[in-house]
Amino acid sequence: METLSFEFPAGQPPRGRALVGCVGSGDLEVLIEPGLAGKLTINVQTSVNGAQQRWQHLFARMFDGTTPPAMAIDIHDFGATPGVVRLRLEQGFEELGHD
């Protein structure tokens, strides 16, 4: 198991929370909560060691050219592919009403 942390600039926090996915399903679980204004933090607990660069690239592509809401995102990964990670994040953002 490896724990990774990432931080990106952000706007104001959203009002709600979201939980999508299920780590027991063999992919991943994403918990999104309001964060501190101006900061998006992401903590990833993954079963895949040595994948920090892959996660960094995925998040950089998702937030490039945008100002996401200030969120605290916790991801519990069980070897999900980048496509599934992005899908779950987008599902969580949709629940919050943010694209």
Rosetta silent file (secondary structure, phi, psi, omega in degrees, C-alpha in Angstrom):
SEQUENCE: METLSFEFPAGQPPRGRALVGCVGSGDLEVLIEPGLAGKLTINVQTSVNGAQQRWQHLFARMFDGTTPPAMAIDIHDFGATPGVVRLRLEQGFEELGHD
SCORE:     score description
SCORE:     0.000 S_00000001
   1 L     0.000  143.298  178.910    0.000    0.000    0.000 S_00000001
   2 E  -135.650  142.476  176.494    1.137    3.508   -0.795 S_00000001
   3 E  -114.790  126.534 -177.565   -0.336    6.876    0.211 S_00000001
   4 E  -119.734  147.531  178.026    0.087    9.803   -2.190 S_00000001
   5 E  -129.685  139.074 -179.697   -0.804   13.481   -1.737 S_00000001
   6 E  -135.654  154.476  179.378   -1.428   16.137   -4.376 S_00000001
   7 E  -143.769  138.592 -179.900   -2.427   19.801   -4.249 S_00000001
   8 E  -136.962  153.986  174.397   -3.824   22.158   -6.900 S_00000001
   9 E   -66.629  148.814 -176.661   -5.075   25.769   -6.907 S_00000001
  10 L  -149.422  174.547  178.007   -8.833   26.068   -6.518 S_00000001
  11 L   -94.893 -130.192  179.802  -11.719   28.472   -6.032 S_00000001
  12 L   -91.651  154.982 -179.504  -14.337   28.384   -3.305 S_00000001
  13 L   -70.560  150.923  173.592  -15.506   25.152   -1.633 S_00000001
  14 L   -74.549  169.425 -178.563  -18.669   23.375   -2.764 S_00000001
  15 L   -86.014  -28.166 -172.328  -21.616   23.089   -0.396 S_00000001
  16 L  -111.784 -169.247  178.140  -22.047   19.352   -0.366 S_00000001
  17 L  -129.424  159.653  177.239  -20.242   16.053   -0.176 S_00000001
  18 E  -145.323  145.668  173.891  -20.151   13.060   -2.493 S_00000001
  19 E  -133.092  120.070  179.969  -19.196    9.399   -2.212 S_00000001
  20 E  -131.514  152.694  179.989  -18.918    7.354   -5.400 S_00000001
  21 E    78.106  179.420 -179.807  -17.613    3.908   -6.172 S_00000001
  22 L  -155.682  117.514 -176.139  -16.825    1.123   -3.779 S_00000001
  23 H   -60.920  -29.224  178.032  -13.351   -0.184   -3.062 S_00000001
  24 H   -68.361  -14.075 -178.902  -14.816   -3.629   -2.434 S_00000001
  25 H   -81.867   -4.761  179.098  -16.008   -3.720   -6.057 S_00000001
  26 L    93.456    6.529  172.678  -12.435   -4.054   -7.286 S_00000001
  27 L  -121.685  -91.516  178.984  -11.940   -0.526   -8.568 S_00000001
  28 E  -162.477  166.175  179.257  -11.996    2.480   -6.259 S_00000001
  29 E  -123.652  138.071  179.323  -13.924    4.726   -3.930 S_00000001
  30 E  -125.224  125.100  175.420  -13.879    8.532   -4.059 S_00000001
  31 E  -113.743  124.046 -179.634  -14.962   10.752   -1.167 S_00000001
  32 E  -118.647  126.481  178.429  -15.270   14.477   -1.932 S_00000001
  33 E  -130.674  159.096  175.373  -15.745   17.051    0.831 S_00000001
  34 E   -59.169  141.016  179.259  -15.507   20.845    0.951 S_00000001
  35 L  -113.272 -166.654  176.629  -11.905   21.992    1.352 S_00000001
  36 L   -80.051  136.634 -179.588  -10.114   25.191    2.288 S_00000001
  37 L   -51.415  133.692  177.255  -10.762   28.116   -0.080 S_00000001
  38 L    87.916   -1.112 -174.800   -8.086   28.321   -2.775 S_00000001
  39 E  -140.178  130.228  172.406   -6.842   24.752   -2.369 S_00000001
  40 E  -109.280  118.946  178.174   -7.766   21.375   -3.848 S_00000001
  41 E  -114.255  140.778  179.639   -6.135   18.499   -1.964 S_00000001
  42 E  -130.652  125.288  173.700   -6.144   14.888   -3.075 S_00000001
  43 E  -115.397  127.103 -177.950   -5.020   11.945   -0.958 S_00000001
  44 E  -117.845  124.841  170.834   -4.734    8.586   -2.690 S_00000001
  45 E  -107.925  115.518 -172.312   -4.364    5.305   -0.877 S_00000001
  46 E  -127.415  149.862  175.589   -3.412    2.766   -3.528 S_00000001
  47 L   -86.770   -4.206 -177.933   -2.476   -0.882   -3.718 S_00000001
  48 L  -103.494  106.427  179.328   -0.204   -0.121   -6.697 S_00000001
  49 L   -74.729  145.959  176.260    3.258    0.955   -5.564 S_00000001
  50 L    79.774   20.297 -175.333    5.294    3.325   -7.738 S_00000001
  51 L  -105.414   14.812 -175.895    2.313    4.926   -9.521 S_00000001
  52 H   -57.394  -43.529 -178.208    2.732    8.526   -8.298 S_00000001
  53 H   -63.518  -39.314  178.453    3.664    9.885  -11.739 S_00000001
  54 H   -61.759  -44.558  178.633    0.611    8.229  -13.346 S_00000001
  55 H   -64.945  -43.565 -179.796   -1.681    9.835  -10.746 S_00000001
  56 H   -58.679  -45.011  179.328    0.041   13.235  -11.113 S_00000001
  57 H   -63.797  -41.866  179.950   -0.448   13.200  -14.898 S_00000001
  58 H   -60.288  -49.189 -178.776   -4.101   12.191  -14.573 S_00000001
  59 H   -67.299  -40.063  179.518   -4.903   15.014  -12.148 S_00000001
  60 H   -60.410  -41.974  177.827   -2.853   17.574  -14.096 S_00000001
  61 H   -64.835  -40.387 -177.429   -4.852   16.748  -17.272 S_00000001
  62 H   -66.743  -37.714 -173.082   -8.167   16.971  -15.413 S_00000001
  63 H  -104.102    2.405  179.440   -7.507   20.359  -13.823 S_00000001
  64 L   -64.381  126.080  176.765   -5.407   22.000  -16.572 S_00000001
  65 L    77.903    7.939  179.287   -6.930   25.324  -17.611 S_00000001
  66 L  -126.926  162.648  171.727   -9.697   25.170  -15.012 S_00000001
  67 L  -118.027   96.091 -178.392  -10.252   26.435  -11.503 S_00000001
  68 L   -72.134  163.068  174.092  -11.921   23.578   -9.661 S_00000001
  69 L   -63.704  156.514  176.926  -13.838   24.113   -6.420 S_00000001
  70 L   -73.422  110.518 -176.080  -11.812   23.869   -3.207 S_00000001
  71 E  -132.095  155.229  168.396  -12.226   20.225   -2.293 S_00000001
  72 E  -111.409  111.308 -175.812  -10.647   17.599   -0.099 S_00000001
  73 E  -110.760  127.293  173.669  -10.680   14.389   -2.128 S_00000001
  74 E  -113.422  127.309  179.926   -9.848   10.980   -0.661 S_00000001
  75 E  -119.845  127.854  174.604   -9.355    8.108   -3.080 S_00000001
  76 E  -111.565  107.078 -171.329   -9.103    4.487   -1.993 S_00000001
  77 E  -103.675  141.923  175.310   -7.760    2.615   -5.004 S_00000001
  78 L  -126.092   48.992  176.586   -7.639   -1.086   -5.656 S_00000001
  79 L    81.855   27.497 -179.509   -5.722   -0.993   -8.942 S_00000001
  80 L   -68.664  150.669  176.109   -8.262    0.945  -11.030 S_00000001
  81 L   -76.117  158.728  178.052   -7.305    2.097  -14.511 S_00000001
  82 H   -54.685  -35.740  179.168   -6.932    5.857  -15.192 S_00000001
  83 H   -63.094  -40.678  178.838  -10.218    5.788  -17.123 S_00000001
  84 H   -69.353  -39.263  177.369  -12.123    4.436  -14.124 S_00000001
  85 H   -58.268  -49.649 -179.225  -10.452    6.982  -11.827 S_00000001
  86 H   -62.327  -42.408  178.680  -11.551    9.830  -14.076 S_00000001
  87 H   -58.251  -47.980 -179.099  -15.070    8.393  -14.373 S_00000001
  88 H   -64.549  -41.332  177.155  -15.476    8.176  -10.599 S_00000001
  89 H   -61.947  -45.223  179.482  -14.132   11.712  -10.098 S_00000001
  90 H   -63.669  -35.962  176.094  -16.503   13.065  -12.749 S_00000001
  91 H   -62.983  -42.622  178.143  -19.397   11.216  -11.095 S_00000001
  92 H   -64.583  -42.082  178.526  -18.528   12.865   -7.784 S_00000001
  93 H   -64.072  -38.083  178.396  -18.261   16.311   -9.383 S_00000001
  94 H   -63.751  -41.275  177.282  -21.640   15.767  -11.040 S_00000001
  95 H   -59.567  -35.127  179.800  -23.204   14.912   -7.674 S_00000001
  96 H   -80.850  -12.747 -178.147  -21.853   18.205   -6.342 S_00000001
  97 L    86.521   19.465  178.174  -23.148   20.085   -9.383 S_00000001
  98 L  -119.628  139.647  178.726  -19.655   20.962  -10.717 S_00000001
  99 L   -93.682    0.000    0.000  -18.229   19.885  -14.072 S_00000001
